[in-house]
């Protein structure tokens, strides 16, 4: 068995782009969602509910809610993901605070349809950039990852369920009409984020051809905690025997996987497939239960 350490590989460009994504997301939240009384899913949606009922600035409640989640889930994130998540959470909180104090507004003449489109656009672009560069803004992403690691529930199912619950609770302060435009924003969000990040909830199947397959295999297992299959291959022209690697990951892990392969073998051939449905360990309830704080490596 090959042993590898989870080395810290934080890139400045990732941190800059994650902050830029947070700026986009926060702008839409403050200047469109809040300005037009539209709700939001996830932890951000909870902060809007708290803002209405307790008059607490979302910039502060975002940090307060995320800090315990990050503390609980740090063993599931890995070094890089932990730093990127903390950076994303702080950046989002900062830009929510900043945009509330910048005297800029979007004049849409109270057109709620345009408000829904813009809310989905800014949120989708911002989140897509964040995910594309390996980051998250904490919140329900952390909760979904805990459920995936501990119970084997697919991240997409958990995220969708939590969004539905939060949107349902949001009816405590917005009308049905506003909720319909919020759902429009959610649809646009999903389309934009699919374009920006190549899918937020769907899984990805990855086939890797490399002579360094043992090391790549071990690093995927160690750093991503994903199962890997090795497939016997034969070159059609050369007739040479070899091994291909196949694994299924979430889109948020795709960037990390590509970096692992590039670091080990720059000449590896990688094929990335869209997986419409992933059934089995790590994606459904079939995953064996493990101790909550037990590392997989």
C-alpha positions, 0 to 999 in steps of 0.5 A: 500500500502506498502512503501519502500525506495530505499536503497543503496546496493552497493557491493564491489564484483560488483564494482570489477567485473564491473571494470574487465569487463571494462578492458576486453572490453577496451583491445579488443577495443584498441588492436584489434578494433583500431589496426585493424581499426574496428568500433564499435557500440554505444557511443564507436563507436562514440568515434572512429569516433571522434578519426579519424576525430578530433584526440581526445583520446577515453578515454576522449571523453567517459567521455565527451559524457557520463557525460551529459547523466548521468546527464539527466538520473539520475532520471531513474537509481535509486541510485544503478544503478546510482553509478554502471553506473558512476563507469562503465563509469569511469572504461572504460575510465581509461582502454582505457587510460591505454591500449593505454600506455601498450606496449602489442600487439596481433600478428595476421599477419593482419588477419582481420577474426581473428581480428573480432573474437577477437574483438567480444570475448573481447567485449562480455566477458567484457560487459557480466561481466558488465551486469551480475553484474548489471552495465553498461558503460553508453552511449546508455544503458542510451539513451535506458532506457530513451526511454523505460521509457518515450516512452515505446520503448523496450531497445533492439530496441533502442540499435539495432537502435543506433548501426546501425546508428553509424555503418553507420556513421563509413563508413566515415572512414573505408572501406566496407571490414572493415565494414564486419569484424566489423559486424562479430565482432558484431555477435560474440559479441552477441553470447558471451554476451548471454553466459556470461550474458544470453542474452543482449537484450531479456526480461526475465519473472520471476515467484516468489512464496513467502509468502512475495509477498506484500513486494516483489511486492512493492519493484519491483515496487519501485526499478525497476519501473516494473509492477507486476501481482499477480496470485492466486495459489493452491498447488497441494499436500497441497491444500493451497491457495497462490499468485505468482508474475509475471513480465517481466524485461530486462536482465540488471535488472535481477540481481537487481530483484534476490537481491530484492527477496533474501533480502525479502525472502531467501526461495522464489522459483523463476522461470526465463523464456526467453521471445522471444517478449514482447508487451505492457507497458514498452516494446512497444509504448503502454506505456502512456507518462509521464513528462520527469523528473517525478519519477514513485515512 
